[in-house]
């Protein structure tokens, strides 16, 4: 079996992001890819970065084995997902994790640009199909 080469899609007019935003988005993408390759055994992995007028969006989608939300998110361990949650929280972003067995996993983070950051804490959604 060959090594997995992710596809990368960048859209929207690139914008200068604060260093902490760039750093945390990079680490979120790395952790999502590590989780996918270590646990999900996908054939395909896509990374999407979208620059929007008021936010930047990062998503990873794989076609791996997926998981039941209860089996992964409520147990000890799973530091990768915990790290993704914490980094999203630091960026005052929104995190959505969608997965189900044999259906792959999608991790999506939307981070407001500094001049559009909300005053409230971050929002998170975790879905299982």
TAWONOR-V336852 format. One record per helix or strand of 3 or more residues. SS is the DSSP state (H for helix, E for strand). FROM is the first residue (numbers start at 1). TO is the last residue. If there is no record, write none. Layout:
BEGIN
[[SS FROM TO] [SS FROM TO]]
END
This chain:
BEGIN
[[E 7 11] [H 19 40] [E 45 51] [E 55 62] [H 69 73] [H 79 90] [E 94 99] [E 105 112] [H 114 116] [E 123 128]]
END
